[in-house]
Amino acid sequence: MEDNEAIKVTNLTKRFRIPEHGSPTTLQERFVNPFAKKKMIDFVALKDLSFDVKKGEFFSVIGPNGAGKSTLLKLISGIYIPDGGKIDVNGKLVPFLELGVGFNPDLSAKENVYLNGTILGLTEKEIDESVDDIFDFAELKEFEDLSIKKFSSGMQVRLAFSIAIRVKSDILVLDEVLAVGDGEFQKKCFAYFDDIVGKKTILFVSHGLDSVRKYSDRVLWLKEDKTYEIGEPNDMVDRYSATF
Amino acid sequence: MEDDILKEIYFKRILKKQVMNNNDFDLYKQFVKTTFKMRYKGSILGFFWVLLKPFFMFLILFMIFSRVSGSATGLTSQQYAVYLLSGLIVYTFFNEGMVWGMGSIMERAGLIVKINFRREVVVASSLTMALINFSINLVIVIAVALILNIHITFLGLAYVLLICFTMFLALYGVSFFTSIWLVHVKELQHIMELVLQLLFYASAVFFPVEMIPEKYRFIVYYNPMARFVKAVREALIFGEVTDLKFVILALAVSIVLVILGKIYFNKHIKKVAEHF
């Protein structure tokens, strides 16, 4: 792996073994019908995929449902392990596959900041230092002690986003979480993105093709038949849009 | 010289991988805190509601069995109360440890498929909850014993803590396996429930061993739970250290179990996210 590379994916293959429809999956079913063979189907999610992401690059992944976008992000985030090939990551990588992971609706907003923050990799001390800034950015200062089940979904997402951007990382993995909340808050989010573009490496998956066009340096287009192309954003998005 | 330095760096890295870093520890604290709050919240009586169930369990068993069991063991009714309580809390500790430890990975499935954090934290925090409950229960039992004029010795208490530590290690080791198995075989939950219920009756929790016909007593003899329960009782009520050889052997076995469990866990946990 070279110095200027943040992520290097070589010949990556991922298969899932899923039970065939009607074949026994639970012990109970196997007891009831002991002679039914357990048939598994190999489902190929990614096949022989190679690419690299340079440091400071905004790299987007597009493609139809089922092309393997989410699987790719989960592999890079270390949630799945590859069946073939390898993934090298250079630097601290933080995945945002979903905002507010681990939020507990019965806890107060402040308690949730600590819970979600540590889940994302912050230490308690780091959260102590930034908890005020988090609430300021989310514009939820006066609701600190309210349990978040009383929050509107917009408020929850604002809080989650404000925590997420506190996590120190070299590489951000983003899955369709761009621009959340109302118009005013969206502006703040975009200001944040404008600020980090070029400073951090970003791997981005989205159906919002406008933001792909606006920010990306390069685009990876995963296709349903497990082939792929890498290229310049406008060209990729134009040709991808032409397929539907 | 250089070799030594390299060896040291390598060793430190290995060590670092095994020991929790700052964030892992904070995460562990957060999980324990959250579970604790969820369990005791809801009302001012929250804490008492949790104690109410075991208290009534105790009351019923005490009313039914105190006369019979008391005369069979030669215990006074005060002693039988502590005898019964200590049996119940040791069994409860084991029960909660087994159930919560086994369910720990499954329970956090939603997190595990989203974030790559140290998975062991989840197992550790679930078992810590069982340990916290046991500690609260133990304090209550000691308080009751003191009220009933039973003399608790320092040695006896230290022995109880050693047994509790041994059980905790055993639970930890077993949970490394069961937490992963449950993801693949969901029925394990029902099987575990059944096994634990049988164990309750096979561990002589509310009746003395002397009440079991002689030809069936081997069940108790070969049942580690029954021997833990018995040792804890004798330590609390009479301040005696009994069955020490067995406890030391159990401790050694538990340590081996933790090591094997950890190896198994580290090997299989990576695949778990695909099977939820």
Contacts between the chains, C-beta under 8 A, distances in Angstrom:
chain1	res1	chain2	res2	distance
A	16	B	274	6.3
A	26	B	185	8.0
A	26	B	186	6.4
A	26	B	187	6.4
A	27	B	185	6.0
A	27	B	187	4.5
A	28	B	187	6.4
A	74	B	113	7.6
A	74	B	273	7.5
A	77	B	115	7.7
A	77	B	116	5.5
A	78	B	116	3.9
A	79	B	112	7.5
A	79	B	113	6.2
A	79	B	114	7.3
A	79	B	115	7.5
A	79	B	116	5.4
A	79	B	273	5.1
A	80	B	273	6.0
A	80	B	274	6.2
A	81	B	270	4.9
A	81	B	271	6.9
A	95	B	114	7.7
A	95	B	115	6.7
A	95	B	116	7.1
A	97	B	114	5.2
A	97	B	115	7.7
A	98	B	114	5.5
A	101	B	110	7.6
A	101	B	111	6.0
A	101	B	114	4.6
A	101	B	115	5.6
A	102	B	110	7.8
A	102	B	111	5.3
A	102	B	115	7.8
A	104	B	34	6.0
A	104	B	38	7.4
A	106	B	38	6.5
A	106	B	41	7.0
A	107	B	34	6.7
A	107	B	37	6.8
A	111	B	34	7.7
A	111	B	37	7.6
A	114	B	30	6.1
A	115	B	30	5.1
A	115	B	34	6.0
A	118	B	23	6.5
A	118	B	26	4.8
A	118	B	27	4.5
A	118	B	29	8.0
A	118	B	30	4.7
A	119	B	27	6.6
A	119	B	30	7.6
A	119	B	111	6.6
A	119	B	115	5.8
A	119	B	117	6.4
A	120	B	115	7.0
A	121	B	23	5.5
A	121	B	117	7.4
A	122	B	23	7.0
A	122	B	26	7.9
A	123	B	22	4.7
A	123	B	23	5.3
A	123	B	26	5.2
A	124	B	26	4.4
A	124	B	29	7.2
A	125	B	22	8.0
